[in-house]
Amino acid sequence: MKLTLIAFTQVSNEDVILTEIRYEGLTFYGTSLYLPIDRDIERDLETIDDILQLTKGEGLILAIDSNARSTLWSYMCTNTWGRAL
């Protein structure tokens, strides 16, 4: 069994990591993102778009701490960040 893990430095920074994971003929991508509430969300949405472009959205797992609230994920109300996401 061979496991290969590759980090994509072109989109990774102190708040984002994107990795390609290869294991026994399978390839998938994992990313962890932290989106600070005091930063312009457009910048973070561009980063997410870059990740989708790099991975072609295939086999992608997104783990996001977005500070967003939305009725879609059971909050009582939706805030600006929730609408943007």
C-alpha positions in Angstrom: 0.0 0.0 0.0 1.4 3.3 -1.0 0.0 6.6 0.2 1.0 9.9 -1.5 0.1 13.3 -0.2 0.8 16.5 -2.2 0.2 20.0 -0.9 -0.8 22.7 -3.4 1.2 25.7 -2.4 -0.4 28.0 -5.0 -3.6 28.2 -2.9 -2.3 27.3 0.5 -1.6 30.0 3.2 -2.0 30.4 6.9 -5.8 30.0 6.5 -6.0 27.4 3.7 -4.5 24.1 2.8 -5.3 22.0 -0.3 -3.9 18.5 -0.6 -4.1 15.7 -3.2 -4.3 12.3 -1.7 -3.5 9.2 -3.7 -4.1 5.7 -2.3 -4.3 2.4 -4.2 -5.4 3.9 -7.5 -7.8 6.5 -5.9 -7.2 10.2 -6.1 -9.1 12.8 -4.1 -8.6 16.2 -2.7 -9.0 17.6 0.8 -9.0 21.2 1.8 -9.4 23.1 5.1 -10.3 26.7 5.0 -10.8 29.3 7.7 -12.6 32.5 6.6 -12.2 35.3 9.1 -15.3 37.4 9.6 -13.2 40.6 9.4 -11.9 39.9 5.9 -13.6 40.6 2.6 -15.5 37.4 1.7 -14.9 38.0 -2.0 -11.2 37.2 -1.5 -12.1 33.9 0.1 -14.7 33.1 -2.6 -11.9 33.6 -5.2 -9.7 31.1 -3.3 -12.6 28.6 -3.3 -13.0 29.2 -7.0 -9.3 28.6 -7.5 -9.5 25.3 -5.6 -12.5 24.2 -7.7 -10.5 25.0 -10.9 -7.4 23.1 -9.7 -9.4 20.0 -8.7 -12.1 20.3 -11.3 -14.5 19.7 -8.4 -13.9 16.0 -8.6 -13.3 14.0 -5.4 -13.1 17.2 -3.4 -13.8 17.4 0.3 -14.2 21.0 1.6 -14.0 21.6 5.4 -14.8 25.3 6.0 -15.0 27.4 9.1 -16.8 30.3 7.4 -18.4 32.3 10.2 -21.5 32.1 7.9 -25.0 31.6 9.2 -27.8 30.2 7.0 -31.2 28.6 7.4 -29.8 26.0 5.0 -27.7 24.6 7.8 -30.3 25.1 10.6 -29.6 28.6 11.8 -32.6 30.8 12.7 -31.5 33.4 10.1 -29.1 33.9 7.3 -26.4 36.6 7.5 -24.5 38.3 4.6 -21.8 35.6 4.6 -24.4 32.9 4.5 -26.0 34.5 1.4 -22.6 34.9 -0.2 -21.7 31.2 0.3 
